[in-house]
């Protein structure tokens, strides 16, 4: 079964999302990412609406707070029926474990528990910035792997990371541990504000489990064509 790239719906409102989705066949089930920009403007209803259309939803809110608060928030997010959500690994093992407990409590009986992953270091962060701004003196790679091991210890199923770090994370955790990788850019496309980027083909070779693609699809002149090209490249299909 071919894997779907996750499309980052980085739009300011539902109206823009509706216009964007008009480029796709009505019956095609997509895997989409709803981040802070869209969720904070439209609220939980945007997730419910996308689910009624038959799409899978990765709710990318990167929760980071005291364990009790994160647990209660996750109970609510689970009730939305999201397929995947995340926290910041920097919140610690206890916080991540509380997030997992909240998802379990909030998931309806018989329903699939949402996949819970943790953000290691943002793909917009360079090693120099991490060391200076976060006062983390190890290498970027060491920081990412440490966070991944903490996430696994807390019972999470994976992390958000750069594809450049995926294989080392698998080595430190397991081959089944999810490595969801943003910063994906087809050959020849603009880099934007991402600093650790790879192509879909290279992401697959490096061990990415899921890829997230935004502007190369959402800002393309022909979004569905761009999506199909990236999907084919991700799945190793000759075009």
C-alpha positions as CSV (number, residue, x, y, z in Angstrom):
1,X,0.0,0.0,0.0
2,X,1.4,3.4,-1.0
3,X,2.1,5.9,1.7
4,X,0.7,9.3,1.7
5,X,2.8,12.4,2.3
6,X,1.3,14.5,5.1
7,X,0.2,17.9,3.7
8,X,0.8,20.8,6.0
9,X,-2.4,22.9,5.9
10,X,-0.5,26.1,6.9
11,X,-3.4,28.4,6.1
12,X,-5.0,31.2,8.2
13,X,-8.6,30.0,7.9
14,X,-11.0,27.3,6.8
15,X,-11.9,29.3,3.7
16,X,-8.3,29.0,2.4
17,X,-8.3,25.3,3.2
18,X,-11.6,24.8,1.3
19,X,-10.1,26.6,-1.7
20,X,-7.0,24.5,-1.6
21,X,-8.8,21.2,-1.3
22,X,-10.9,22.0,-4.4
23,X,-7.7,21.0,-6.3
24,X,-8.0,17.4,-5.2
25,X,-10.5,14.7,-6.1
26,X,-13.4,14.7,-3.6
27,X,-13.1,11.0,-2.7
28,X,-9.3,11.0,-2.3
29,X,-8.4,10.5,1.4
30,X,-5.5,12.7,2.3
31,X,-3.3,12.8,5.4
32,X,-3.2,16.5,6.5
33,X,-1.4,18.4,9.2
34,X,-3.3,21.1,11.2
35,X,-0.9,23.3,13.0
36,X,-1.1,26.3,15.4
37,X,-2.0,28.9,12.8
38,X,-5.1,27.1,11.6
39,X,-6.2,25.5,14.9
40,X,-6.0,28.7,16.9
41,X,-8.1,30.6,14.3
42,X,-10.7,27.9,13.7
43,X,-10.6,25.8,16.8
44,X,-11.6,22.1,17.2
45,X,-14.2,22.3,14.5
46,X,-11.6,22.4,11.7
47,X,-10.5,18.9,12.8
48,X,-14.0,17.6,13.0
49,X,-14.7,19.0,9.5
50,X,-11.6,17.4,8.0
51,X,-12.5,14.1,9.5
52,X,-16.0,14.2,8.0
53,X,-14.3,14.6,4.6
54,X,-12.5,11.3,5.2
55,X,-9.0,12.7,5.8
56,X,-6.5,11.6,8.4
57,X,-5.4,14.4,10.7
58,X,-2.1,15.1,12.4
59,X,-2.8,17.8,15.0
60,X,0.5,19.6,15.4
61,X,0.2,21.7,18.5
62,X,3.5,20.7,20.2
63,X,2.1,20.7,23.8
64,X,4.6,21.7,26.5
65,X,3.4,22.4,30.0
66,X,3.2,20.7,33.4
67,X,2.2,17.0,33.2
68,X,-1.3,17.5,34.6
69,X,-2.2,20.3,32.2
70,X,-0.9,18.3,29.2
71,X,-2.8,15.2,30.3
72,X,-6.1,17.0,30.5
73,X,-5.5,18.7,27.1
74,X,-4.8,15.4,25.5
75,X,-8.1,13.9,26.8
76,X,-9.8,16.6,24.8
77,X,-7.7,16.2,21.7
78,X,-8.4,12.4,21.7
79,X,-12.1,13.1,21.7
80,X,-11.7,15.0,18.4
81,X,-10.6,11.7,16.7
82,X,-7.2,12.9,15.5
83,X,-5.0,10.3,14.0
84,X,-1.7,11.7,15.4
85,X,-0.6,14.5,17.7
86,X,2.5,15.6,19.4
87,X,4.3,17.2,22.4
88,X,7.7,18.8,22.9
89,X,10.2,16.2,24.2
90,X,11.8,19.1,26.2
91,X,8.9,18.8,28.6
92,X,10.4,15.7,30.0
93,X,9.6,12.0,30.4
94,X,6.9,12.6,33.1
95,X,5.1,15.1,30.8
96,X,5.2,12.9,27.8
97,X,3.9,9.9,29.8
98,X,1.1,12.1,31.1
99,X,0.3,13.1,27.5
100,X,0.0,9.4,26.6
101,X,-2.2,8.7,29.6
102,X,-4.5,11.6,28.5
103,X,-4.9,10.1,25.0
104,X,-5.8,6.7,26.4
105,X,-8.4,8.3,28.7
106,X,-9.9,10.4,26.0
107,X,-10.1,7.8,23.2
108,X,-13.6,6.2,22.8
109,X,-13.8,2.5,23.6
110,X,-13.1,0.5,20.4
111,X,-11.5,3.5,18.7
112,X,-7.9,3.7,17.6
113,X,-5.7,5.6,20.1
114,X,-4.0,8.5,18.3
115,X,-0.3,8.1,17.5
116,X,1.7,10.3,19.9
117,X,5.1,11.6,18.9
118,X,7.5,14.2,20.3
119,X,9.3,17.1,18.8
120,X,13.1,16.8,19.3
121,X,14.7,19.9,17.7
122,X,12.9,21.9,15.2
123,X,14.2,21.6,11.7
124,X,14.5,25.4,11.6
125,X,17.1,25.2,14.4
126,X,20.8,25.0,13.7
127,X,23.3,23.5,16.0
128,X,24.8,26.9,16.8
129,X,21.4,28.3,17.7
130,X,20.6,25.3,19.9
131,X,23.8,25.7,21.8
132,X,23.6,29.4,22.2
133,X,19.9,29.9,22.7
134,X,19.0,26.7,24.6
135,X,22.4,26.4,26.4
136,X,22.7,22.8,25.2
137,X,26.3,22.1,24.8
138,X,26.2,18.7,23.1
139,X,25.9,18.3,19.3
140,X,22.5,18.7,17.6
141,X,22.6,15.0,16.8
142,X,23.2,14.0,20.4
143,X,20.4,16.2,21.6
144,X,17.9,14.8,19.1
145,X,18.9,11.2,19.9
146,X,18.6,11.9,23.7
147,X,15.1,13.3,23.2
148,X,14.1,10.3,21.1
149,X,15.2,7.9,23.8
150,X,13.3,9.9,26.4
151,X,10.2,9.7,24.2
152,X,10.5,6.0,23.8
153,X,10.9,5.6,27.6
154,X,7.7,7.6,28.1
155,X,5.8,5.2,25.9
156,X,5.5,7.4,22.8
157,X,5.7,5.8,19.4
158,X,8.1,8.2,17.7
159,X,9.5,11.7,17.1
160,X,9.5,14.6,14.8
161,X,13.0,15.0,13.5
162,X,15.1,15.7,10.4
163,X,15.5,12.9,8.0
164,X,19.2,13.4,8.5
165,X,18.8,12.0,12.0
166,X,16.3,9.2,11.3
167,X,18.8,6.3,10.9
168,X,20.7,7.2,14.1
169,X,17.3,7.4,16.0
170,X,16.3,4.0,14.7
171,X,19.7,2.7,15.9
172,X,19.1,4.2,19.4
173,X,15.5,3.1,19.6
174,X,14.0,0.6,17.2
175,X,13.2,0.2,13.5
176,X,9.5,0.5,14.4
177,X,10.0,3.8,16.1
178,X,8.3,6.5,14.0
179,X,10.5,9.2,12.5
180,X,8.2,11.9,11.1
181,X,10.2,14.3,9.0
182,X,9.4,17.8,7.9
183,X,11.9,19.9,5.9
184,X,11.1,17.9,2.8
185,X,11.8,19.7,-0.5
186,X,11.7,18.2,-4.0
187,X,14.8,18.9,-6.0
188,X,14.9,22.4,-7.3
189,X,12.3,23.9,-4.9
190,X,12.9,26.8,-2.5
191,X,14.4,26.0,0.9
192,X,12.4,28.6,2.8
193,X,13.1,28.8,6.5
194,X,14.1,25.2,6.9
195,X,17.8,24.5,7.5
196,X,17.9,20.7,7.6
197,X,16.2,19.6,4.4
198,X,16.1,16.5,2.1
199,X,14.2,15.2,-0.9
200,X,11.4,12.6,-0.6
201,X,13.6,10.0,-2.1
202,X,16.5,10.6,0.2
203,X,14.1,10.8,3.2
204,X,12.9,7.2,2.4
205,X,16.5,6.0,2.1
206,X,17.4,7.6,5.4
207,X,14.6,5.9,7.4
208,X,11.8,8.4,7.5
209,X,8.4,6.8,8.4
210,X,6.3,9.8,7.4
211,X,7.1,13.0,5.6
212,X,5.4,16.4,6.0
213,X,5.3,18.7,2.9
214,X,3.9,22.2,3.0
215,X,4.7,24.9,0.5
216,X,5.9,22.7,-2.4
217,X,2.3,21.5,-2.5
218,X,0.2,24.3,-1.0
219,X,1.9,27.0,-3.1
220,X,2.2,25.0,-6.3
221,X,0.4,26.2,-9.4
222,X,-1.0,22.7,-9.7
223,X,-1.2,21.4,-6.1
224,X,-2.6,17.9,-7.0
225,X,0.0,17.3,-9.6
226,X,2.7,18.4,-7.2
227,X,1.2,16.1,-4.5
228,X,1.2,13.1,-6.9
229,X,4.8,13.8,-7.9
230,X,6.0,13.9,-4.3
231,X,3.9,10.9,-3.4
232,X,5.4,8.9,-6.3
233,X,8.9,9.9,-5.3
234,X,8.2,9.0,-1.7
235,X,6.9,5.6,-2.7
236,X,9.6,4.9,-5.3
237,X,7.2,4.9,-8.2
238,X,8.8,5.6,-11.6
239,X,7.1,8.6,-13.3
